[in-house]
Amino acid sequence: MVSQMASEHEATGAVERGTEFSDDVLKALEDNGRAVLDAVERFLVSIEEALPQAEFARTAEKRITKSALEMVKQLVSTQSDFLRKVVDSAGTTLSKSEDEEK
């Protein structure tokens, strides 16, 4: 009986640690996404400062800006999808382990 209670406590602890890990991973993902967007924003400001203010420069700047933002959106989305799959997989594995121990 004591051994069973200890196993259940360990399983519950593993699930709690898994949940904390998942939360940490998702927070890191959000922080990383913000850092990427900040970096792109600094890059775009550098382009604005470097290019002369002629009309053709504005057109090029807009194309570069649009392209950079699309690239960042795709990178962050891909990273987010990947990490969510990792977190879901870890949760599934922990749940299976907990069910097997019962």
N, C-alpha and C positions, 0 to 999 in steps of 0.2 A: 504494500500500500504506500509506504513512504517512498519507495523507488518510483512508483507510478506518479506520485505527486511531484517528485523532483523532475521527472521527465516532462511532465506537463508544464512545470514552471520554466524549464529550460526552453521548451518549444515556444511558450508565450514570450519569453525573453528574446528568442531568435526573431519572432515575428515583429516585436517592438523595435528591435535593432534594424530589421529590414525596412520597416516603415520610416524610421529616422533616416536611414541611408537614402531611401527614395526621396524623402523631403529634401535632404542635403543635395542630392544630385539635381533635382528639379530647380532648387534655388541657384545652384551653380550654373545651370543652363540659362536661367533668366539673367544672372549677373554677366555671363559671357555674352549673351545677346546684346545687352546694353553696352558692353565694352566694344563690341564689333560696330554697333551703330555709332558710337562716339568716335571711333577711329575713322569711319567713313565720313562722318560729318567734318572732322578735322581735315581729311583729305580734300573734300569738296571746297572747304574754305581756302585751302592752299591753291586749288585750281582757280578759284575766283580772284585771288590776289595776284596770281601769276599771269593770267590772261589779260590782255588789254580789253578795254570796255567797248570795243567795236561790235557791231551787230553780228558779224560772222562768229566772233568769239562767244557771244551770248548763246548762239545756236549750238555751237560745239559744247559749251558748258552745260547746256540743258541736256544734250544727248549723253554726255559723260555722267551727269548726275543721275539721270534716269537709269542708265545701265548699271552704275554702281549700286544704286538702291535696290534694283532687281536682283543683282548678284548677292547682296547682303541678305535680302529676304530669303532667297533660295538656300543660302548657306545655313542661316539660322534655322530655317524650317527643316532642313535635312538633319542637322544636328539634333534638333528637338525631337524629331521622329525617332531617330536612332536611340537617344537616351530614354525616351518613353518606352520603347520596346525592351531595352535592357532592364528598366525598372519593372515593367510588367512581367518579364521573364523571371526576374529575381523573386517577385511576389508569388508567382505561380510555383516556383521551386520551393520556396519556404512553406507555402500552404500544403504542398504535397508531402514535404518532410513532416510537417505537424500532423497531417492526417495519418501517415504511416506509423507514427509513434504512438497513436492512440489505440 
